[in-house]
């Protein structure tokens, strides 16, 4: 049940999907992988929209070079762990939500514990080895993975539903070369918002998800394109699902 304060806080959303929809968001437990550029946008909007239980993990500390895009943190957070900064910011945005922030690097050894009990996984990473771990965890638990990635003015997003759509390995059988890509805050805003919108639609059971569609954003031309994706029966990750 929603409290009186929650009814007031989410009154403009309740007009859109009623109290029942808001209660659905409140019941969801989300794992957000990363508290950087994408993780900032994702976590802020998920907390503000009323996802009731958010677990966010990041192993890094706040650096001055982060602040052009990582709006979860500010100048007073320099040198602090991103996890602790995230906990304080998100708790302030939604004190009625349950926020769990972990200062951990995502690895094969801890991924199972990190996503334990969660209903969905938000990909806010900046490297494909970690993304493949998220993909594997989502497939094992049959929970959705909302993928996003950015580089400069460009970004991409897709929604992976185990057993129903292509998985991340189907779409990207091999990891792109590792490199430090340019990062623009507004691109994080576009892609992170799309990911949250997908998560809201999934939680509500409404709308058309980005199933088997890789959405490509080009900020220089302000255009969105789609690439169709297909589940591969020979995929090393999901071929047998």
HELIX and SHEET records of a PDB file:
HELIX    1   1 UNK A    4  UNK A    9  1                                   6    
HELIX    2   2 UNK A   11  UNK A   27  1                                  17    
HELIX    3   3 UNK A   37  UNK A   49  1                                  13    
HELIX    4   4 UNK A   64  UNK A   66  5                                   3    
HELIX    5   5 UNK A   75  UNK A   77  5                                   3    
HELIX    6   6 UNK A   82  UNK A   93  1                                  12    
HELIX    7   7 UNK A  111  UNK A  115  1                                   5    
HELIX    8   8 UNK A  128  UNK A  141  1                                  14    
HELIX    9   9 UNK A  168  UNK A  171  1                                   4    
HELIX   10  10 UNK A  185  UNK A  204  1                                  20    
SHEET    1   A 8 UNK A  98  UNK A 102  0                                        
SHEET    2   A 8 UNK A  53  UNK A  57  1                                        
SHEET    3   A 8 UNK A  29  UNK A  33  1                                        
SHEET    4   A 8 UNK A 120  UNK A 123  1                                        
SHEET    5   A 8 UNK A 144  UNK A 151  1                                        
SHEET    6   A 8 UNK A 154  UNK A 160 -1                                        
SHEET    7   A 8 UNK A 213  UNK A 218 -1                                        
SHEET    8   A 8 UNK A 223  UNK A 228 -1                                        
END                                                                             
